[in-house]
Amino acid sequence: MSATLPPGLLVSAPASGAGKTTVTLGLLRALSDRGLKVQPFKSGPDYIDPGFHRAASGRASFNLDSWAMGQGMIGALLDHARGADLVLAEGSMGLFDGVATPGAWGTGASADMAELAGWPVVLVLDVSGQAQSAAAVARGFAAMRPGVRLAGVVLNRVASPRHEALVRAGMADAGIVVLGCLPRLAQIAMPERHLGLVQAEEHGGLEALMAEAGARAAEYLDLDAILATALPTARPAGPAPAPRPPGQRIALARDAAFSFTYPHLLAAWRAAGAEILPFSPLADQAPDAGADACWLPGGYPELHAGTLAAAERFRAGLRAFGETRPVHGECGGYMAMGESLVDKDGVRHRMAGLLGLVTSFEKRRMHLGYRRARLAAPVPGFAPGAVLAGHEFHYSTILEQPDAALAEVTDATGTPVPETGSVRGRATGTFFHLIAEAA
C-alpha cells in the first residue's frame, strides 16, 4: 500500500441503468466545486465514460480492468491519483458482473477492483416500484463477497417523501447506511445511442450538464458522509509493462467518426516519447507524411459513411501512406480501411480499400465481449506471436473478409470467434480494441 495514494471509493449498482453514471458525475463535480482534487477511474472496457469524467473533474480518467490488465499495470495506472485528495471510480454493469473465466487475474467485475484497491462501494439503487424490499437487495450485496465492503447506498428515483421514508426504514432495519436520495425529477438526461452515451466532445451543452449534475449531487447527497467512508487506496505491486507505441511519430485519426481510444494507451505512448499527430478523415485530411505509423481508432464510421466515401484526399493519402508504412485500424477504423461499408438503410459506401473487408449495418447484430488474440502477422508495436487482450463491441456484420487472418482470436472462455482481423501488406485491422498485451 502506498501512503501517497489518496483514499477512494467505487460507485456501483446492481445492474446497468440504475444511475451510477449520474451519481459519479454529480459527485465528481460537486466535490471538485468544494476545492477537492478528485481522480476518476472507470472499471471495465468503456471508452466513453472517461471523457465525461474528465469534463466533470478536470482530471484525465483511466480504465482499470481485472480481466485484461495485470495487477502491476493496475498499480501503475493508480499512480495517476498521486497528488489528488480522493479517488472516485465508476463501475460497469452490476457490481459482481464479469465473465465466467478469469483473465489476467479477475473476471472484469467491478468488485475485483474494489477489493484490490480497498475501496468501499457506494451502491446506487433504483428503488422505483419497491420500498422496504430494497433493503434486501442492499443486504445481499453487502454480504455477497467478504473482501468487498459496502459503504452505503444512494437511493435513486425516489417517488415521494413517503416513499423515501419507507425505503429508509427498511435500510435502517437492515443496518445499511443511506448516503443520499435522488428524486425522480432530479435525473440528469444523458443522451444515448446504440453503443451507449454520446461522446463527451459531441455534447453541445456539456458544461451545463456537468454543472447540473454537481448541483443535484450537492442538494440530494450527503457529501460529508460519503467522504468519510473513503478508505486509503492500496497499490498492487508487480510487473507493469506499459503498452508499446506503434511508432515514434503516430498519425492518429481523431474526429467524431474515430475517437474510441483508451486514455491509458495514449498516455503510455506519450510517456514512451512518441509524438501523436492527429488528423481528421471527416475533414478530408490525410495522415501526416512525416509519421512512421498510422492508427485509426474505433468510433462511428457508419454515421458518417457518406462523408468518408467523399473524402478523396483522406483516401488517397491513407493509401499512399500504407504503401511504405504500417496502418492499423480498430473496429470502426478497421471498417473504414475496408472496401466498403453498408449503412442501416442498405446503401453501400466506398471506403479506403487498404483491406478487402465489407461490413454491413443493415441487419444489426451485437458483438460484445473480451478478446484474446495471438498475432499471425505484425501489428504496429507488436511482433507475430504476441498475445493481445482487448474488447469488442459493435453491431456490424461481415459480408466479405477476403484477406489473410491477422490473428487467432478467442473470447473470454477460449472459444474461437470469426472476427480474426485482416492483414494485407502493411495494413492490419481488428474488431477488438486493444487494452493490453496479455501476460
C-alpha positions as CSV (number, residue, x, y, z in Angstrom):
1,M,0.0,0.0,0.0
2,S,1.3,3.4,-0.9
3,A,0.8,6.3,1.6
4,T,1.0,8.8,-1.2
5,L,-2.2,7.5,-2.8
6,P,-5.4,9.2,-1.7
7,P,-8.4,7.4,-0.2
8,G,-11.0,6.2,-2.6
9,L,-14.5,4.9,-3.3
10,L,-16.1,2.9,-6.1
11,V,-19.6,3.8,-7.3
12,S,-21.6,0.7,-8.5
13,A,-25.1,-0.7,-8.8
14,P,-26.9,-4.0,-9.0
15,A,-27.3,-3.5,-12.8
16,S,-26.9,-1.2,-15.7
17,G,-29.3,1.7,-15.9
18,A,-29.6,2.3,-12.1
19,G,-28.0,5.7,-12.3
20,K,-24.3,5.2,-11.3
21,T,-23.0,7.4,-14.1
22,T,-25.4,10.3,-13.0
23,V,-24.2,9.8,-9.4
24,T,-20.5,9.5,-10.4
25,L,-20.6,12.7,-12.5
26,G,-22.5,14.5,-9.8
27,L,-20.0,13.6,-7.1
28,L,-17.0,14.4,-9.3
29,R,-18.3,17.9,-10.0
30,A,-19.8,18.6,-6.5
31,L,-16.6,17.6,-4.7
32,S,-14.4,19.5,-7.3
33,D,-16.6,22.6,-6.6
34,R,-15.6,22.2,-3.0
35,G,-12.0,22.6,-4.0
36,L,-11.0,18.9,-3.8
37,K,-8.8,17.3,-6.4
38,V,-10.8,14.1,-7.4
39,Q,-9.1,11.5,-9.5
40,P,-11.6,9.5,-11.6
41,F,-11.2,6.0,-12.9
42,K,-13.5,3.6,-14.9
43,S,-13.7,-0.1,-14.1
44,G,-14.1,-2.1,-17.3
45,P,-13.7,-1.6,-21.0
46,D,-15.5,1.7,-21.6
47,Y,-14.0,4.4,-23.8
48,I,-16.9,6.9,-23.4
49,D,-17.4,7.4,-19.7
50,P,-13.8,8.6,-19.1
51,G,-14.5,11.7,-21.3
52,F,-17.4,12.7,-19.1
53,H,-15.3,12.0,-16.0
54,R,-12.7,14.5,-17.3
55,A,-15.3,17.1,-18.0
56,A,-16.8,16.7,-14.5
57,S,-13.5,16.7,-12.6
58,G,-10.9,18.4,-14.7
59,R,-8.6,15.3,-14.5
60,A,-8.0,12.6,-17.0
61,S,-9.8,9.4,-16.2
62,F,-8.3,5.9,-16.9
63,N,-9.7,2.4,-17.3
64,L,-8.9,-0.3,-14.9
65,D,-9.6,-3.9,-16.0
66,S,-9.1,-7.0,-14.0
67,W,-9.6,-9.3,-17.0
68,A,-7.2,-7.6,-19.4
69,M,-4.6,-5.9,-17.1
70,G,-2.2,-7.5,-14.7
71,Q,-2.1,-6.2,-11.1
72,G,1.2,-4.4,-11.7
73,M,-0.3,-2.4,-14.6
74,I,-3.3,-1.5,-12.4
75,G,-0.9,-0.3,-9.8
76,A,0.9,1.9,-12.4
77,L,-2.4,3.4,-13.5
78,L,-3.4,4.1,-9.9
79,D,-0.3,6.3,-9.7
80,H,-2.2,8.9,-11.7
81,A,-4.0,9.6,-8.5
82,R,-0.9,10.9,-6.7
83,G,-1.5,14.5,-5.6
84,A,-5.3,14.1,-5.6
85,D,-7.4,14.3,-2.5
86,L,-9.8,11.5,-3.4
87,V,-10.2,8.6,-5.9
88,L,-13.7,8.1,-7.3
89,A,-14.0,5.0,-9.6
90,E,-17.2,4.2,-11.6
91,G,-18.1,0.6,-12.0
92,S,-19.6,-1.1,-15.1
93,M,-22.8,-3.2,-15.3
94,G,-23.6,-4.8,-11.9
95,L,-21.0,-4.8,-9.1
96,F,-20.3,-8.5,-9.4
97,D,-20.9,-8.9,-13.1
98,G,-18.0,-10.3,-15.1
99,V,-17.1,-13.2,-17.4
100,A,-17.1,-16.8,-16.4
101,T,-13.4,-17.5,-16.9
102,P,-10.9,-15.2,-15.2
103,G,-8.3,-13.4,-17.4
104,A,-5.2,-11.7,-16.1
105,W,-6.3,-12.1,-12.5
106,G,-10.0,-11.5,-12.4
107,T,-13.3,-11.6,-14.3
108,G,-13.6,-8.0,-15.2
109,A,-16.1,-7.4,-12.4
110,S,-16.1,-4.0,-10.6
111,A,-15.9,-5.9,-7.3
112,D,-12.5,-7.1,-8.4
113,M,-11.2,-3.5,-8.4
114,A,-13.0,-2.6,-5.2
115,E,-11.3,-5.5,-3.4
116,L,-7.9,-5.0,-4.9
117,A,-7.7,-1.2,-4.2
118,G,-9.5,-1.5,-0.9
119,W,-12.3,0.9,-2.0
120,P,-15.6,0.8,-0.2
121,V,-18.6,0.7,-2.6
122,V,-21.3,3.3,-2.9
123,L,-24.2,1.3,-4.2
124,V,-26.7,3.1,-6.3
125,L,-30.2,1.5,-6.0
126,D,-33.1,2.2,-8.4
127,V,-35.9,2.0,-5.8
128,S,-38.8,2.7,-8.2
129,G,-41.5,0.1,-7.7
130,Q,-40.3,-1.0,-4.2
131,A,-39.9,0.2,-0.7
132,Q,-38.6,-1.8,2.3
133,S,-37.7,-4.6,-0.1
134,A,-34.8,-2.5,-1.5
135,A,-33.0,-3.3,1.8
136,A,-32.9,-7.0,1.0
137,V,-31.1,-6.1,-2.2
138,A,-28.6,-3.9,-0.4
139,R,-28.1,-6.5,2.4
140,G,-27.4,-9.2,-0.2
141,F,-24.8,-7.0,-1.9
142,A,-23.2,-6.3,1.4
143,A,-22.8,-10.0,2.2
144,M,-22.0,-11.3,-1.3
145,R,-18.2,-11.1,-1.2
146,P,-16.3,-10.9,2.1
147,G,-13.5,-8.8,0.6
148,V,-15.8,-6.1,-0.7
149,R,-17.1,-3.5,1.8
150,L,-20.4,-1.7,1.3
151,A,-20.0,2.0,2.3
152,G,-23.7,2.7,1.9
153,V,-26.4,3.2,-0.6
154,V,-27.7,6.1,-2.7
155,L,-31.5,5.7,-3.3
156,N,-32.3,6.7,-6.9
157,R,-35.7,7.5,-8.5
158,V,-37.5,8.1,-5.2
159,A,-41.1,8.9,-5.9
160,S,-42.2,11.0,-2.8
161,P,-41.2,11.8,0.8
162,R,-43.4,8.9,1.9
163,H,-41.6,6.5,-0.4
164,E,-38.3,7.8,0.9
165,A,-39.3,7.2,4.5
166,L,-40.4,3.7,3.8
167,V,-37.1,2.8,2.0
168,R,-35.0,4.5,4.7
169,A,-36.9,2.5,7.4
170,G,-36.1,-0.8,5.6
171,M,-32.4,0.2,5.3
172,A,-32.2,1.1,9.0
173,D,-33.6,-2.2,10.0
174,A,-31.0,-3.9,7.8
175,G,-28.2,-1.9,9.1
176,I,-27.5,-0.2,5.8
177,V,-26.3,3.4,5.7
178,V,-28.2,5.8,3.3
179,L,-25.8,8.3,1.7
180,G,-28.4,10.2,-0.2
181,C,-31.7,10.1,-2.1
182,L,-32.3,11.3,-5.6
183,P,-35.9,12.0,-6.5
184,R,-37.2,11.1,-10.0
185,L,-37.2,14.8,-11.1
186,A,-33.5,15.1,-10.3
187,Q,-32.5,12.8,-13.1
188,I,-29.8,14.1,-15.4
189,A,-30.7,13.5,-19.1
190,M,-27.7,11.7,-20.6
191,P,-28.1,11.4,-24.4
192,E,-27.6,7.9,-25.7
193,R,-27.1,5.9,-28.9
194,H,-26.6,2.3,-29.7
195,L,-23.2,1.9,-28.1
196,G,-24.2,3.9,-25.0
197,L,-23.6,7.5,-24.2
198,V,-22.9,10.1,-26.9
199,Q,-19.3,11.0,-26.6
200,A,-18.4,13.9,-24.3
201,E,-16.9,16.0,-27.0
202,E,-20.0,15.7,-29.1
203,H,-22.3,17.1,-26.4
204,G,-23.0,20.8,-27.1
205,G,-24.2,21.5,-23.6
206,L,-21.5,19.5,-21.8
207,E,-20.5,22.1,-19.2
208,A,-24.1,22.9,-18.3
209,L,-24.8,19.2,-17.9
210,M,-21.9,18.8,-15.5
211,A,-22.9,21.8,-13.5
212,E,-26.4,20.4,-13.2
213,A,-25.2,17.0,-12.1
214,G,-23.0,18.7,-9.5
215,A,-25.8,20.8,-8.2
216,R,-28.1,17.8,-7.9
217,A,-25.4,15.9,-6.0
218,A,-24.8,18.8,-3.6
219,E,-28.5,19.1,-3.0
220,Y,-29.5,15.4,-2.5
221,L,-26.4,13.5,-1.5
222,D,-24.7,13.6,1.9
223,L,-21.2,14.6,0.6
224,D,-19.6,14.7,4.1
225,A,-20.8,11.2,4.9
226,I,-19.7,9.9,1.5
227,L,-16.2,11.5,2.0
228,A,-16.0,9.9,5.5
229,T,-16.5,6.4,4.1
230,A,-13.4,6.6,1.7
231,L,-10.5,4.3,2.7
232,P,-6.8,4.5,1.7
233,T,-6.1,3.2,-1.8
234,A,-4.0,0.1,-1.9
235,R,-1.5,0.0,-4.7
236,P,-0.8,-3.5,-6.0
237,A,2.7,-4.4,-6.9
238,G,4.1,-6.5,-9.8
239,P,5.4,-6.1,-13.3
240,A,3.9,-3.2,-15.1
241,P,4.7,-3.4,-18.8
242,A,3.5,-0.2,-20.5
243,P,1.7,-0.5,-23.8
244,R,4.2,0.0,-26.5
245,P,3.6,2.8,-29.0
246,P,3.1,1.8,-32.7
247,G,5.8,4.2,-33.8
248,Q,7.8,7.2,-32.8
249,R,5.5,9.6,-34.7
250,I,2.0,8.3,-34.8
251,A,-0.7,9.7,-37.2
252,L,-3.9,9.3,-35.2
253,A,-7.3,9.7,-36.8
254,R,-9.4,11.8,-34.4
255,D,-12.8,13.2,-35.0
256,A,-16.5,12.4,-34.5
257,A,-16.1,9.2,-36.5
258,F,-12.8,8.0,-34.9
259,S,-12.4,8.6,-31.2
260,F,-12.7,5.4,-29.3
261,T,-9.2,5.2,-27.7
262,Y,-8.5,4.1,-24.2
263,P,-6.8,7.0,-22.3
264,H,-4.2,4.8,-20.8
265,L,-2.9,3.8,-24.3
266,L,-2.4,7.4,-25.4
267,A,-0.8,8.3,-22.1
268,A,1.6,5.3,-22.4
269,W,2.6,6.2,-25.9
270,R,3.4,9.8,-24.9
271,A,5.3,8.6,-21.8
272,A,7.4,6.4,-24.1
273,G,8.4,9.5,-26.0
274,A,6.1,9.0,-29.0
275,E,4.6,12.1,-30.8
276,I,0.9,11.9,-31.7
277,L,-0.2,13.7,-34.8
278,P,-4.0,13.9,-35.0
279,F,-5.8,14.2,-38.3
280,S,-9.5,14.2,-39.3
281,P,-10.8,11.9,-42.0
282,L,-14.1,13.7,-41.8
283,A,-12.4,17.0,-42.7
284,D,-10.7,15.1,-45.6
285,Q,-7.3,15.2,-44.1
286,A,-4.6,12.7,-44.9
287,P,-2.2,11.3,-42.2
288,D,0.9,13.3,-41.6
289,A,3.5,12.4,-44.2
290,G,6.2,12.6,-41.5
291,A,4.6,9.9,-39.4
292,D,6.0,6.4,-39.3
293,A,2.8,4.7,-38.3
294,C,-0.9,5.4,-38.7
295,W,-3.6,4.3,-36.2
296,L,-7.4,4.5,-36.9
297,P,-9.4,4.1,-33.7
298,G,-12.9,2.9,-33.5
299,G,-15.9,5.2,-33.5
300,Y,-19.0,5.7,-35.6
301,P,-18.0,5.5,-39.3
302,E,-21.5,4.2,-40.1
303,L,-22.9,7.5,-39.1
304,H,-20.6,9.4,-41.4
305,A,-20.2,6.9,-44.2
306,G,-21.3,9.3,-46.9
307,T,-18.7,11.9,-45.8
308,L,-16.0,9.3,-45.6
309,A,-16.9,8.0,-49.1
310,A,-16.4,11.5,-50.5
311,A,-13.2,12.2,-48.7
312,E,-10.8,11.7,-51.7
313,R,-7.8,13.4,-50.1
314,F,-8.1,11.2,-47.0
315,R,-8.5,8.0,-49.0
316,A,-5.6,8.8,-51.4
317,G,-3.3,9.9,-48.6
318,L,-4.0,6.8,-46.5
319,R,-3.4,4.5,-49.4
320,A,-0.1,6.3,-50.2
321,F,0.9,6.1,-46.6
322,G,0.2,2.4,-46.4
323,E,2.5,1.7,-49.4
324,T,5.6,2.4,-47.2
325,R,4.4,2.4,-43.6
326,P,2.1,0.4,-41.3
327,V,-1.6,1.4,-41.0
328,H,-3.7,-0.2,-38.3
329,G,-7.4,0.1,-37.6
330,E,-9.6,-0.9,-34.7
331,C,-13.3,-1.7,-35.1
332,G,-14.7,1.4,-36.9
333,G,-11.2,2.2,-38.1
334,Y,-10.9,-1.3,-39.4
335,M,-14.2,-0.9,-41.3
336,A,-13.0,2.4,-42.8
337,M,-9.9,0.7,-44.1
338,G,-12.0,-1.9,-45.9
339,E,-13.5,-2.0,-49.4
340,S,-17.0,-0.7,-48.5
341,L,-19.5,-0.2,-45.7
342,V,-23.2,-0.8,-45.9
343,D,-25.2,1.6,-43.7
344,K,-28.5,0.8,-41.9
345,D,-30.5,1.8,-45.0
346,G,-28.7,-0.7,-47.2
347,V,-26.7,1.9,-49.0
348,R,-23.1,0.8,-49.9
349,H,-20.4,3.4,-49.3
350,R,-16.9,3.2,-50.7
351,M,-14.1,3.1,-48.0
352,A,-10.4,3.4,-48.2
353,G,-9.7,0.0,-49.8
354,L,-6.5,-0.9,-48.0
355,L,-8.2,-4.2,-47.0
356,G,-11.0,-6.2,-48.7
357,L,-13.3,-6.1,-45.7
358,V,-17.0,-5.3,-46.4
359,T,-19.2,-4.7,-43.4
360,S,-22.9,-4.0,-43.1
361,F,-25.2,-2.3,-40.5
362,E,-28.4,-3.1,-42.4
363,K,-29.2,-6.0,-40.1
364,R,-27.8,-5.2,-36.6
365,R,-26.2,-7.9,-34.7
366,M,-24.4,-7.2,-31.4
367,H,-20.8,-8.5,-31.0
368,L,-19.7,-7.9,-27.4
369,G,-17.0,-9.3,-25.1
370,Y,-13.4,-9.7,-24.2
371,R,-11.0,-10.9,-26.8
372,R,-7.6,-12.6,-26.7
373,A,-5.6,-12.6,-29.9
374,R,-2.4,-14.4,-30.9
375,L,-0.9,-12.4,-33.8
376,A,0.0,-14.3,-37.0
377,A,1.4,-11.1,-38.5
378,P,2.9,-7.9,-37.0
379,V,0.7,-5.1,-35.8
380,P,2.5,-1.7,-35.2
381,G,4.2,-2.1,-31.9
382,F,3.8,-5.9,-31.7
383,A,5.6,-8.8,-33.4
384,P,4.0,-12.0,-34.7
385,G,3.2,-14.4,-31.8
386,A,2.4,-11.6,-29.4
387,V,-0.8,-12.2,-27.4
388,L,-3.1,-9.1,-27.0
389,A,-6.1,-8.6,-24.7
390,G,-8.9,-6.4,-25.9
391,H,-12.7,-5.9,-26.0
392,E,-15.1,-6.0,-28.9
393,F,-18.4,-4.1,-29.1
394,H,-20.2,-3.3,-32.4
395,Y,-23.3,-4.1,-34.4
396,S,-21.9,-4.7,-37.8
397,T,-21.9,-7.9,-39.9
398,I,-19.0,-9.1,-42.0
399,L,-20.1,-9.6,-45.6
400,E,-16.7,-10.2,-47.1
401,Q,-13.3,-10.7,-45.4
402,P,-11.0,-12.0,-48.2
403,D,-7.6,-11.1,-46.7
404,A,-5.4,-13.3,-44.6
405,A,-6.4,-13.6,-40.9
406,L,-4.4,-11.3,-38.7
407,A,-4.7,-13.4,-35.5
408,E,-6.2,-16.4,-33.8
409,V,-8.9,-14.7,-31.7
410,T,-10.9,-16.2,-28.9
411,D,-13.5,-14.9,-26.4
412,A,-13.1,-14.9,-22.6
413,T,-13.9,-18.7,-22.5
414,G,-11.3,-19.6,-25.0
415,T,-13.9,-20.2,-27.8
416,P,-12.7,-19.1,-31.3
417,V,-14.5,-16.2,-32.9
418,P,-14.7,-15.5,-36.6
419,E,-13.7,-11.8,-36.2
420,T,-10.0,-12.7,-36.7
421,G,-9.0,-9.3,-38.2
422,S,-7.2,-9.0,-41.5
423,V,-3.8,-8.3,-42.9
424,R,-2.8,-7.2,-46.4
425,G,0.7,-5.9,-46.9
426,R,1.4,-3.2,-44.2
427,A,-2.3,-2.8,-43.5
428,T,-3.8,-4.5,-40.5
429,G,-7.2,-4.3,-38.6
430,T,-9.1,-5.9,-35.8
431,F,-12.6,-5.7,-34.5
432,F,-11.4,-5.6,-30.9
433,H,-9.9,-2.5,-29.2
434,L,-6.5,-3.2,-27.7
435,I,-6.3,-2.9,-23.9
436,A,-3.0,-4.5,-23.0
437,E,-0.5,-7.2,-24.1
438,A,-1.6,-10.3,-22.3
439,A,0.6,-11.8,-19.6
